[in-house]
Amino acid sequence: LVNGKPLRLVKSSKGRAHLLFDVPVAGLATIDAMIETNTTALVVDAGRTLLLDKDEMILRANQAGITIAAYPHLDQDA
């Protein structure tokens, strides 16, 4: 909690960055860090975020009460 409010983590690709060189990544280490910091939700850029050990990551998040959501990438130039 920060100032009494839960933390949320957003993993998103940068506007014009080439995904070959700058891809957002989330995995077990992300969930472990979220548990340590009492972060309650992870939002990822759907289709642009690499999820490492996805099944184990989701299981661990569920056990810790962490919500994972994926949202479509919003083009910043639109």
PyMOL Python script that loads the backbone (N, CA, C, O; Angstrom):
from pymol import cmd

cmd.read_pdbstr("""\
ATOM      1  N   LEU A   1       0.831  -1.185   0.000  1.00  0.00           N
ATOM      2  CA  LEU A   1       0.000   0.000   0.000  1.00  0.00           C
ATOM      3  C   LEU A   1       0.874   1.246   0.000  1.00  0.00           C
ATOM      4  O   LEU A   1       1.905   1.302   0.670  1.00  0.00           O
ATOM      5  N   VAL A   2       0.451   2.220  -0.749  1.00  0.00           N
ATOM      6  CA  VAL A   2       1.092   3.525  -0.752  1.00  0.00           C
ATOM      7  C   VAL A   2       0.014   4.531  -0.395  1.00  0.00           C
ATOM      8  O   VAL A   2      -0.995   4.649  -1.091  1.00  0.00           O
ATOM      9  N   ASN A   3       0.231   5.253   0.689  1.00  0.00           N
ATOM     10  CA  ASN A   3      -0.780   6.203   1.167  1.00  0.00           C
ATOM     11  C   ASN A   3      -2.139   5.525   1.326  1.00  0.00           C
ATOM     12  O   ASN A   3      -3.177   6.124   1.043  1.00  0.00           O
ATOM     13  N   GLY A   4      -2.124   4.275   1.779  1.00  0.00           N
ATOM     14  CA  GLY A   4      -3.357   3.541   2.011  1.00  0.00           C
ATOM     15  C   GLY A   4      -4.019   2.960   0.775  1.00  0.00           C
ATOM     16  O   GLY A   4      -5.096   2.370   0.865  1.00  0.00           O
ATOM     17  N   LYS A   5      -3.382   3.121  -0.385  1.00  0.00           N
ATOM     18  CA  LYS A   5      -3.965   2.619  -1.632  1.00  0.00           C
ATOM     19  C   LYS A   5      -3.129   1.466  -2.176  1.00  0.00           C
ATOM     20  O   LYS A   5      -1.901   1.505  -2.107  1.00  0.00           O
ATOM     21  N   PRO A   6      -3.791   0.428  -2.724  1.00  0.00           N
ATOM     22  CA  PRO A   6      -3.044  -0.708  -3.270  1.00  0.00           C
ATOM     23  C   PRO A   6      -2.262  -0.312  -4.522  1.00  0.00           C
ATOM     24  O   PRO A   6      -2.670   0.567  -5.281  1.00  0.00           O
ATOM     25  N   LEU A   7      -1.134  -0.982  -4.714  1.00  0.00           N
ATOM     26  CA  LEU A   7      -0.320  -0.759  -5.906  1.00  0.00           C
ATOM     27  C   LEU A   7      -0.822  -1.625  -7.048  1.00  0.00           C
ATOM     28  O   LEU A   7      -1.343  -2.718  -6.827  1.00  0.00           O
ATOM     29  N   ARG A   8      -0.664  -1.132  -8.271  1.00  0.00           N
ATOM     30  CA  ARG A   8      -0.970  -1.886  -9.484  1.00  0.00           C
ATOM     31  C   ARG A   8       0.211  -1.725 -10.424  1.00  0.00           C
ATOM     32  O   ARG A   8       0.826  -0.659 -10.476  1.00  0.00           O
ATOM     33  N   LEU A   9       0.528  -2.767 -11.161  1.00  0.00           N
ATOM     34  CA  LEU A   9       1.659  -2.750 -12.087  1.00  0.00           C
ATOM     35  C   LEU A   9       1.145  -2.878 -13.510  1.00  0.00           C
ATOM     36  O   LEU A   9       0.332  -3.753 -13.809  1.00  0.00           O
ATOM     37  N   VAL A  10       1.625  -1.997 -14.392  1.00  0.00           N
ATOM     38  CA  VAL A  10       1.252  -2.042 -15.805  1.00  0.00           C
ATOM     39  C   VAL A  10       2.505  -2.295 -16.622  1.00  0.00           C
ATOM     40  O   VAL A  10       3.486  -1.560 -16.503  1.00  0.00           O
ATOM     41  N   LYS A  11       2.480  -3.342 -17.460  1.00  0.00           N
ATOM     42  CA  LYS A  11       3.579  -3.672 -18.368  1.00  0.00           C
ATOM     43  C   LYS A  11       3.091  -3.376 -19.774  1.00  0.00           C
ATOM     44  O   LYS A  11       2.154  -4.009 -20.261  1.00  0.00           O
ATOM     45  N   SER A  12       3.727  -2.411 -20.425  1.00  0.00           N
ATOM     46  CA  SER A  12       3.277  -1.992 -21.745  1.00  0.00           C
ATOM     47  C   SER A  12       4.470  -1.719 -22.648  1.00  0.00           C
ATOM     48  O   SER A  12       5.540  -1.324 -22.186  1.00  0.00           O
ATOM     49  N   SER A  13       4.271  -1.934 -23.935  1.00  0.00           N
ATOM     50  CA  SER A  13       5.328  -1.601 -24.889  1.00  0.00           C
ATOM     51  C   SER A  13       5.363  -0.089 -25.069  1.00  0.00           C
ATOM     52  O   SER A  13       4.356   0.601 -24.909  1.00  0.00           O
ATOM     53  N   LYS A  14       6.540   0.401 -25.404  1.00  0.00           N
ATOM     54  CA  LYS A  14       6.687   1.836 -25.646  1.00  0.00           C
ATOM     55  C   LYS A  14       6.149   2.143 -27.028  1.00  0.00           C
ATOM     56  O   LYS A  14       6.278   1.333 -27.946  1.00  0.00           O
ATOM     57  N   GLY A  15       5.555   3.293 -27.173  1.00  0.00           N
ATOM     58  CA  GLY A  15       4.907   3.711 -28.407  1.00  0.00           C
ATOM     59  C   GLY A  15       5.523   3.214 -29.694  1.00  0.00           C
ATOM     60  O   GLY A  15       4.946   2.349 -30.353  1.00  0.00           O
ATOM     61  N   ARG A  16       6.665   3.730 -30.069  1.00  0.00           N
ATOM     62  CA  ARG A  16       7.263   3.397 -31.358  1.00  0.00           C
ATOM     63  C   ARG A  16       8.452   2.444 -31.242  1.00  0.00           C
ATOM     64  O   ARG A  16       9.136   2.189 -32.233  1.00  0.00           O
ATOM     65  N   ALA A  17       8.701   1.924 -30.062  1.00  0.00           N
ATOM     66  CA  ALA A  17       9.830   1.009 -29.876  1.00  0.00           C
ATOM     67  C   ALA A  17       9.595  -0.284 -30.657  1.00  0.00           C
ATOM     68  O   ALA A  17       8.473  -0.789 -30.711  1.00  0.00           O
ATOM     69  N   HIS A  18      10.642  -0.807 -31.252  1.00  0.00           N
ATOM     70  CA  HIS A  18      10.555  -2.060 -32.008  1.00  0.00           C
ATOM     71  C   HIS A  18      10.492  -3.219 -31.019  1.00  0.00           C
ATOM     72  O   HIS A  18      11.365  -3.351 -30.162  1.00  0.00           O
ATOM     73  N   LEU A  19       9.468  -4.054 -31.133  1.00  0.00           N
ATOM     74  CA  LEU A  19       9.272  -5.139 -30.173  1.00  0.00           C
ATOM     75  C   LEU A  19      10.385  -6.174 -30.200  1.00  0.00           C
ATOM     76  O   LEU A  19      10.540  -6.927 -29.238  1.00  0.00           O
ATOM     77  N   LEU A  20      11.160  -6.231 -31.268  1.00  0.00           N
ATOM     78  CA  LEU A  20      12.277  -7.167 -31.316  1.00  0.00           C
ATOM     79  C   LEU A  20      13.330  -6.796 -30.281  1.00  0.00           C
ATOM     80  O   LEU A  20      14.019  -7.671 -29.757  1.00  0.00           O
ATOM     81  N   PHE A  21      13.460  -5.516 -29.984  1.00  0.00           N
ATOM     82  CA  PHE A  21      14.507  -5.043 -29.084  1.00  0.00           C
ATOM     83  C   PHE A  21      13.993  -4.560 -27.735  1.00  0.00           C
ATOM     84  O   PHE A  21      14.770  -4.462 -26.786  1.00  0.00           O
ATOM     85  N   ASP A  22      12.728  -4.261 -27.629  1.00  0.00           N
ATOM     86  CA  ASP A  22      12.192  -3.678 -26.398  1.00  0.00           C
ATOM     87  C   ASP A  22      10.811  -4.255 -26.091  1.00  0.00           C
ATOM     88  O   ASP A  22       9.798  -3.563 -26.184  1.00  0.00           O
ATOM     89  N   VAL A  23      10.793  -5.540 -25.722  1.00  0.00           N
ATOM     90  CA  VAL A  23       9.522  -6.212 -25.447  1.00  0.00           C
ATOM     91  C   VAL A  23       9.276  -6.249 -23.935  1.00  0.00           C
ATOM     92  O   VAL A  23      10.178  -6.600 -23.175  1.00  0.00           O
ATOM     93  N   PRO A  24       8.061  -5.891 -23.488  1.00  0.00           N
ATOM     94  CA  PRO A  24       7.748  -6.005 -22.071  1.00  0.00           C
ATOM     95  C   PRO A  24       7.679  -7.488 -21.675  1.00  0.00           C
ATOM     96  O   PRO A  24       7.174  -8.317 -22.432  1.00  0.00           O
ATOM     97  N   VAL A  25       8.190  -7.805 -20.485  1.00  0.00           N
ATOM     98  CA  VAL A  25       8.256  -9.186 -20.010  1.00  0.00           C
ATOM     99  C   VAL A  25       7.706  -9.253 -18.587  1.00  0.00           C
ATOM    100  O   VAL A  25       7.958  -8.365 -17.772  1.00  0.00           O
ATOM    101  N   ALA A  26       6.955 -10.310 -18.297  1.00  0.00           N
ATOM    102  CA  ALA A  26       6.486 -10.585 -16.941  1.00  0.00           C
ATOM    103  C   ALA A  26       6.645 -12.080 -16.701  1.00  0.00           C
ATOM    104  O   ALA A  26       6.483 -12.885 -17.618  1.00  0.00           O
ATOM    105  N   GLY A  27       6.961 -12.444 -15.468  1.00  0.00           N
ATOM    106  CA  GLY A  27       7.144 -13.853 -15.142  1.00  0.00           C
ATOM    107  C   GLY A  27       7.076 -14.084 -13.643  1.00  0.00           C
ATOM    108  O   GLY A  27       6.511 -13.282 -12.899  1.00  0.00           O
ATOM    109  N   LEU A  28       7.660 -15.192 -13.217  1.00  0.00           N
ATOM    110  CA  LEU A  28       7.628 -15.548 -11.797  1.00  0.00           C
ATOM    111  C   LEU A  28       8.291 -14.487 -10.930  1.00  0.00           C
ATOM    112  O   LEU A  28       7.806 -14.187  -9.839  1.00  0.00           O
ATOM    113  N   ALA A  29       9.397 -13.914 -11.405  1.00  0.00           N
ATOM    114  CA  ALA A  29      10.081 -12.868 -10.636  1.00  0.00           C
ATOM    115  C   ALA A  29       9.182 -11.641 -10.479  1.00  0.00           C
ATOM    116  O   ALA A  29       9.208 -10.971  -9.447  1.00  0.00           O
ATOM    117  N   THR A  30       8.396 -11.356 -11.503  1.00  0.00           N
ATOM    118  CA  THR A  30       7.451 -10.236 -11.429  1.00  0.00           C
ATOM    119  C   THR A  30       6.430 -10.493 -10.329  1.00  0.00           C
ATOM    120  O   THR A  30       6.164  -9.620  -9.504  1.00  0.00           O
ATOM    121  N   ILE A  31       5.857 -11.696 -10.322  1.00  0.00           N
ATOM    122  CA  ILE A  31       4.853 -12.041  -9.308  1.00  0.00           C
ATOM    123  C   ILE A  31       5.474 -12.028  -7.922  1.00  0.00           C
ATOM    124  O   ILE A  31       4.862 -11.524  -6.980  1.00  0.00           O
ATOM    125  N   ASP A  32       6.682 -12.574  -7.777  1.00  0.00           N
ATOM    126  CA  ASP A  32       7.355 -12.567  -6.473  1.00  0.00           C
ATOM    127  C   ASP A  32       7.569 -11.142  -5.971  1.00  0.00           C
ATOM    128  O   ASP A  32       7.350 -10.861  -4.792  1.00  0.00           O
ATOM    129  N   ALA A  33       7.995 -10.240  -6.859  1.00  0.00           N
ATOM    130  CA  ALA A  33       8.191  -8.837  -6.475  1.00  0.00           C
ATOM    131  C   ALA A  33       6.859  -8.193  -6.098  1.00  0.00           C
ATOM    132  O   ALA A  33       6.796  -7.373  -5.182  1.00  0.00           O
ATOM    133  N   MET A  34       5.805  -8.566  -6.803  1.00  0.00           N
ATOM    134  CA  MET A  34       4.484  -8.028  -6.494  1.00  0.00           C
ATOM    135  C   MET A  34       4.011  -8.498  -5.122  1.00  0.00           C
ATOM    136  O   MET A  34       3.406  -7.730  -4.374  1.00  0.00           O
ATOM    137  N   ILE A  35       4.285  -9.748  -4.795  1.00  0.00           N
ATOM    138  CA  ILE A  35       3.918 -10.275  -3.477  1.00  0.00           C
ATOM    139  C   ILE A  35       4.663  -9.507  -2.392  1.00  0.00           C
ATOM    140  O   ILE A  35       4.068  -9.116  -1.387  1.00  0.00           O
ATOM    141  N   GLU A  36       5.962  -9.288  -2.589  1.00  0.00           N
ATOM    142  CA  GLU A  36       6.786  -8.578  -1.600  1.00  0.00           C
ATOM    143  C   GLU A  36       6.324  -7.144  -1.385  1.00  0.00           C
ATOM    144  O   GLU A  36       6.455  -6.612  -0.283  1.00  0.00           O
ATOM    145  N   THR A  37       5.789  -6.518  -2.416  1.00  0.00           N
ATOM    146  CA  THR A  37       5.396  -5.106  -2.332  1.00  0.00           C
ATOM    147  C   THR A  37       3.891  -4.913  -2.176  1.00  0.00           C
ATOM    148  O   THR A  37       3.392  -3.790  -2.250  1.00  0.00           O
ATOM    149  N   ASN A  38       3.173  -6.010  -1.961  1.00  0.00           N
ATOM    150  CA  ASN A  38       1.713  -5.960  -1.799  1.00  0.00           C
ATOM    151  C   ASN A  38       1.012  -5.320  -2.993  1.00  0.00           C
ATOM    152  O   ASN A  38       0.031  -4.595  -2.830  1.00  0.00           O
ATOM    153  N   THR A  39       1.520  -5.593  -4.188  1.00  0.00           N
ATOM    154  CA  THR A  39       0.898  -5.113  -5.414  1.00  0.00           C
ATOM    155  C   THR A  39      -0.247  -6.060  -5.763  1.00  0.00           C
ATOM    156  O   THR A  39      -0.068  -7.278  -5.761  1.00  0.00           O
ATOM    157  N   THR A  40      -1.411  -5.511  -6.059  1.00  0.00           N
ATOM    158  CA  THR A  40      -2.613  -6.342  -6.175  1.00  0.00           C
ATOM    159  C   THR A  40      -3.037  -6.683  -7.594  1.00  0.00           C
ATOM    160  O   THR A  40      -3.854  -7.582  -7.790  1.00  0.00           O
ATOM    161  N   ALA A  41      -2.496  -5.976  -8.597  1.00  0.00           N
ATOM    162  CA  ALA A  41      -2.945  -6.226  -9.966  1.00  0.00           C
ATOM    163  C   ALA A  41      -1.811  -6.016 -10.959  1.00  0.00           C
ATOM    164  O   ALA A  41      -0.983  -5.118 -10.805  1.00  0.00           O
ATOM    165  N   LEU A  42      -1.795  -6.865 -11.980  1.00  0.00           N
ATOM    166  CA  LEU A  42      -0.848  -6.760 -13.088  1.00  0.00           C
ATOM    167  C   LEU A  42      -1.657  -6.600 -14.364  1.00  0.00           C
ATOM    168  O   LEU A  42      -2.505  -7.435 -14.679  1.00  0.00           O
ATOM    169  N   VAL A  43      -1.395  -5.530 -15.091  1.00  0.00           N
ATOM    170  CA  VAL A  43      -2.055  -5.292 -16.375  1.00  0.00           C
ATOM    171  C   VAL A  43      -0.985  -5.367 -17.449  1.00  0.00           C
ATOM    172  O   VAL A  43       0.031  -4.677 -17.376  1.00  0.00           O
ATOM    173  N   VAL A  44      -1.221  -6.216 -18.456  1.00  0.00           N
ATOM    174  CA  VAL A  44      -0.235  -6.380 -19.528  1.00  0.00           C
ATOM    175  C   VAL A  44      -0.817  -5.946 -20.862  1.00  0.00           C
ATOM    176  O   VAL A  44      -2.031  -5.946 -21.066  1.00  0.00           O
ATOM    177  N   ASP A  45       0.074  -5.580 -21.754  1.00  0.00           N
ATOM    178  CA  ASP A  45      -0.249  -5.171 -23.118  1.00  0.00           C
ATOM    179  C   ASP A  45      -0.493  -6.459 -23.921  1.00  0.00           C
ATOM    180  O   ASP A  45       0.457  -7.154 -24.281  1.00  0.00           O
ATOM    181  N   ALA A  46      -1.753  -6.773 -24.199  1.00  0.00           N
ATOM    182  CA  ALA A  46      -2.119  -8.031 -24.860  1.00  0.00           C
ATOM    183  C   ALA A  46      -1.432  -8.170 -26.214  1.00  0.00           C
ATOM    184  O   ALA A  46      -1.435  -7.247 -27.028  1.00  0.00           O
ATOM    185  N   GLY A  47      -0.849  -9.333 -26.433  1.00  0.00           N
ATOM    186  CA  GLY A  47      -0.192  -9.619 -27.700  1.00  0.00           C
ATOM    187  C   GLY A  47       1.175  -8.992 -27.845  1.00  0.00           C
ATOM    188  O   GLY A  47       1.847  -9.202 -28.855  1.00  0.00           O
ATOM    189  N   ARG A  48       1.605  -8.220 -26.848  1.00  0.00           N
ATOM    190  CA  ARG A  48       2.901  -7.551 -26.923  1.00  0.00           C
ATOM    191  C   ARG A  48       3.758  -7.805 -25.690  1.00  0.00           C
ATOM    192  O   ARG A  48       4.899  -7.347 -25.634  1.00  0.00           O
ATOM    193  N   THR A  49       3.240  -8.519 -24.708  1.00  0.00           N
ATOM    194  CA  THR A  49       3.982  -8.796 -23.483  1.00  0.00           C
ATOM    195  C   THR A  49       4.348 -10.275 -23.447  1.00  0.00           C
ATOM    196  O   THR A  49       3.490 -11.140 -23.617  1.00  0.00           O
ATOM    197  N   LEU A  50       5.617 -10.554 -23.226  1.00  0.00           N
ATOM    198  CA  LEU A  50       6.106 -11.926 -23.131  1.00  0.00           C
ATOM    199  C   LEU A  50       5.890 -12.409 -21.702  1.00  0.00           C
ATOM    200  O   LEU A  50       6.415 -11.821 -20.757  1.00  0.00           O
ATOM    201  N   LEU A  51       5.114 -13.484 -21.543  1.00  0.00           N
ATOM    202  CA  LEU A  51       4.850 -14.061 -20.227  1.00  0.00           C
ATOM    203  C   LEU A  51       5.700 -15.308 -20.066  1.00  0.00           C
ATOM    204  O   LEU A  51       5.471 -16.314 -20.738  1.00  0.00           O
ATOM    205  N   LEU A  52       6.681 -15.244 -19.175  1.00  0.00           N
ATOM    206  CA  LEU A  52       7.572 -16.372 -18.926  1.00  0.00           C
ATOM    207  C   LEU A  52       6.937 -17.310 -17.907  1.00  0.00           C
ATOM    208  O   LEU A  52       6.352 -16.851 -16.926  1.00  0.00           O
ATOM    209  N   ASP A  53       7.043 -18.612 -18.126  1.00  0.00           N
ATOM    210  CA  ASP A  53       6.446 -19.604 -17.216  1.00  0.00           C
ATOM    211  C   ASP A  53       4.985 -19.249 -16.925  1.00  0.00           C
ATOM    212  O   ASP A  53       4.556 -19.213 -15.772  1.00  0.00           O
ATOM    213  N   LYS A  54       4.243 -18.991 -17.989  1.00  0.00           N
ATOM    214  CA  LYS A  54       2.882 -18.449 -17.901  1.00  0.00           C
ATOM    215  C   LYS A  54       1.970 -19.223 -16.950  1.00  0.00           C
ATOM    216  O   LYS A  54       1.323 -18.618 -16.094  1.00  0.00           O
ATOM    217  N   ASP A  55       1.907 -20.546 -17.085  1.00  0.00           N
ATOM    218  CA  ASP A  55       0.990 -21.328 -16.245  1.00  0.00           C
ATOM    219  C   ASP A  55       1.351 -21.216 -14.767  1.00  0.00           C
ATOM    220  O   ASP A  55       0.476 -21.007 -13.927  1.00  0.00           O
ATOM    221  N   GLU A  56       2.638 -21.354 -14.449  1.00  0.00           N
ATOM    222  CA  GLU A  56       3.099 -21.240 -13.056  1.00  0.00           C
ATOM    223  C   GLU A  56       2.900 -19.808 -12.551  1.00  0.00           C
ATOM    224  O   GLU A  56       2.545 -19.594 -11.392  1.00  0.00           O
ATOM    225  N   MET A  57       3.129 -18.846 -13.423  1.00  0.00           N
ATOM    226  CA  MET A  57       2.950 -17.438 -13.061  1.00  0.00           C
ATOM    227  C   MET A  57       1.500 -17.170 -12.668  1.00  0.00           C
ATOM    228  O   MET A  57       1.240 -16.526 -11.652  1.00  0.00           O
ATOM    229  N   ILE A  58       0.562 -17.662 -13.467  1.00  0.00           N
ATOM    230  CA  ILE A  58      -0.861 -17.460 -13.183  1.00  0.00           C
ATOM    231  C   ILE A  58      -1.258 -18.182 -11.898  1.00  0.00           C
ATOM    232  O   ILE A  58      -2.010 -17.638 -11.090  1.00  0.00           O
ATOM    233  N   LEU A  59      -0.761 -19.397 -11.704  1.00  0.00           N
ATOM    234  CA  LEU A  59      -1.050 -20.148 -10.485  1.00  0.00           C
ATOM    235  C   LEU A  59      -0.561 -19.391  -9.253  1.00  0.00           C
ATOM    236  O   LEU A  59      -1.296 -19.239  -8.277  1.00  0.00           O
ATOM    237  N   ARG A  60       0.679 -18.919  -9.304  1.00  0.00           N
ATOM    238  CA  ARG A  60       1.256 -18.194  -8.165  1.00  0.00           C
ATOM    239  C   ARG A  60       0.488 -16.892  -7.906  1.00  0.00           C
ATOM    240  O   ARG A  60       0.250 -16.526  -6.755  1.00  0.00           O
ATOM    241  N   ALA A  61       0.106 -16.204  -8.973  1.00  0.00           N
ATOM    242  CA  ALA A  61      -0.669 -14.967  -8.818  1.00  0.00           C
ATOM    243  C   ALA A  61      -2.019 -15.263  -8.168  1.00  0.00           C
ATOM    244  O   ALA A  61      -2.443 -14.549  -7.260  1.00  0.00           O
ATOM    245  N   ASN A  62      -2.687 -16.306  -8.628  1.00  0.00           N
ATOM    246  CA  ASN A  62      -3.981 -16.684  -8.048  1.00  0.00           C
ATOM    247  C   ASN A  62      -3.845 -17.014  -6.568  1.00  0.00           C
ATOM    248  O   ASN A  62      -4.677 -16.600  -5.761  1.00  0.00           O
ATOM    249  N   GLN A  63      -2.802 -17.757  -6.207  1.00  0.00           N
ATOM    250  CA  GLN A  63      -2.581 -18.125  -4.810  1.00  0.00           C
ATOM    251  C   GLN A  63      -2.346 -16.894  -3.938  1.00  0.00           C
ATOM    252  O   GLN A  63      -2.690 -16.887  -2.756  1.00  0.00           O
ATOM    253  N   ALA A  64      -1.756 -15.853  -4.528  1.00  0.00           N
ATOM    254  CA  ALA A  64      -1.450 -14.631  -3.782  1.00  0.00           C
ATOM    255  C   ALA A  64      -2.571 -13.598  -3.865  1.00  0.00           C
ATOM    256  O   ALA A  64      -2.471 -12.527  -3.266  1.00  0.00           O
ATOM    257  N   GLY A  65      -3.638 -13.909  -4.604  1.00  0.00           N
ATOM    258  CA  GLY A  65      -4.735 -12.963  -4.734  1.00  0.00           C
ATOM    259  C   GLY A  65      -4.430 -11.800  -5.669  1.00  0.00           C
ATOM    260  O   GLY A  65      -5.017 -10.725  -5.548  1.00  0.00           O
ATOM    261  N   ILE A  66      -3.507 -12.021  -6.601  1.00  0.00           N
ATOM    262  CA  ILE A  66      -3.132 -10.991  -7.571  1.00  0.00           C
ATOM    263  C   ILE A  66      -3.969 -11.170  -8.833  1.00  0.00           C
ATOM    264  O   ILE A  66      -4.068 -12.272  -9.373  1.00  0.00           O
ATOM    265  N   THR A  67      -4.562 -10.093  -9.291  1.00  0.00           N
ATOM    266  CA  THR A  67      -5.347 -10.093 -10.521  1.00  0.00           C
ATOM    267  C   THR A  67      -4.426  -9.824 -11.701  1.00  0.00           C
ATOM    268  O   THR A  67      -3.582  -8.931 -11.640  1.00  0.00           O
ATOM    269  N   ILE A  68      -4.583 -10.594 -12.780  1.00  0.00           N
ATOM    270  CA  ILE A  68      -3.847 -10.344 -14.019  1.00  0.00           C
ATOM    271  C   ILE A  68      -4.869 -10.048 -15.107  1.00  0.00           C
ATOM    272  O   ILE A  68      -5.814 -10.809 -15.309  1.00  0.00           O
ATOM    273  N   ALA A  69      -4.669  -8.936 -15.802  1.00  0.00           N
ATOM    274  CA  ALA A  69      -5.570  -8.548 -16.893  1.00  0.00           C
ATOM    275  C   ALA A  69      -4.738  -8.160 -18.104  1.00  0.00           C
ATOM    276  O   ALA A  69      -3.640  -7.620 -17.970  1.00  0.00           O
ATOM    277  N   ALA A  70      -5.274  -8.443 -19.293  1.00  0.00           N
ATOM    278  CA  ALA A  70      -4.609  -8.061 -20.541  1.00  0.00           C
ATOM    279  C   ALA A  70      -5.531  -7.135 -21.317  1.00  0.00           C
ATOM    280  O   ALA A  70      -6.723  -7.403 -21.472  1.00  0.00           O
ATOM    281  N   TYR A  71      -4.965  -6.058 -21.792  1.00  0.00           N
ATOM    282  CA  TYR A  71      -5.724  -5.091 -22.577  1.00  0.00           C
ATOM    283  C   TYR A  71      -5.067  -4.898 -23.921  1.00  0.00           C
ATOM    284  O   TYR A  71      -3.842  -4.963 -24.021  1.00  0.00           O
ATOM    285  N   PRO A  72      -5.854  -4.663 -24.963  1.00  0.00           N
ATOM    286  CA  PRO A  72      -5.272  -4.450 -26.288  1.00  0.00           C
ATOM    287  C   PRO A  72      -4.417  -3.190 -26.294  1.00  0.00           C
ATOM    288  O   PRO A  72      -4.705  -2.211 -25.606  1.00  0.00           O
ATOM    289  N   HIS A  73      -3.363  -3.247 -27.089  1.00  0.00           N
ATOM    290  CA  HIS A  73      -2.459  -2.103 -27.208  1.00  0.00           C
ATOM    291  C   HIS A  73      -3.206  -0.927 -27.817  1.00  0.00           C
ATOM    292  O   HIS A  73      -3.907  -1.074 -28.819  1.00  0.00           O
ATOM    293  N   LEU A  74      -3.054   0.218 -27.215  1.00  0.00           N
ATOM    294  CA  LEU A  74      -3.668   1.433 -27.745  1.00  0.00           C
ATOM    295  C   LEU A  74      -2.590   2.230 -28.452  1.00  0.00           C
ATOM    296  O   LEU A  74      -1.619   2.659 -27.829  1.00  0.00           O
ATOM    297  N   ASP A  75      -2.755   2.429 -29.742  1.00  0.00           N
ATOM    298  CA  ASP A  75      -1.778   3.174 -30.529  1.00  0.00           C
ATOM    299  C   ASP A  75      -1.779   4.624 -30.064  1.00  0.00           C
ATOM    300  O   ASP A  75      -2.809   5.298 -30.095  1.00  0.00           O
ATOM    301  N   GLN A  76      -0.620   5.093 -29.636  1.00  0.00           N
ATOM    302  CA  GLN A  76      -0.518   6.448 -29.106  1.00  0.00           C
ATOM    303  C   GLN A  76      -0.660   7.507 -30.192  1.00  0.00           C
ATOM    304  O   GLN A  76      -0.876   8.680 -29.889  1.00  0.00           O
ATOM    305  N   ASP A  77      -0.539   7.102 -31.455  1.00  0.00           N
ATOM    306  CA  ASP A  77      -0.655   8.062 -32.552  1.00  0.00           C
ATOM    307  C   ASP A  77      -2.096   8.223 -33.029  1.00  0.00           C
ATOM    308  O   ASP A  77      -2.387   9.090 -33.854  1.00  0.00           O
ATOM    309  N   ALA A  78      -3.001   7.387 -32.508  1.00  0.00           N
ATOM    310  CA  ALA A  78      -4.401   7.422 -32.964  1.00  0.00           C
ATOM    311  C   ALA A  78      -5.137   8.604 -32.378  1.00  0.00           C
ATOM    312  O   ALA A  78      -6.322   8.791 -32.652  1.00  0.00           O
TER     313      ALA A  78
END
""", "prot")
cmd.dss("prot")
cmd.show_as("cartoon", "prot")
cmd.util.cbc("prot")
cmd.orient("prot")
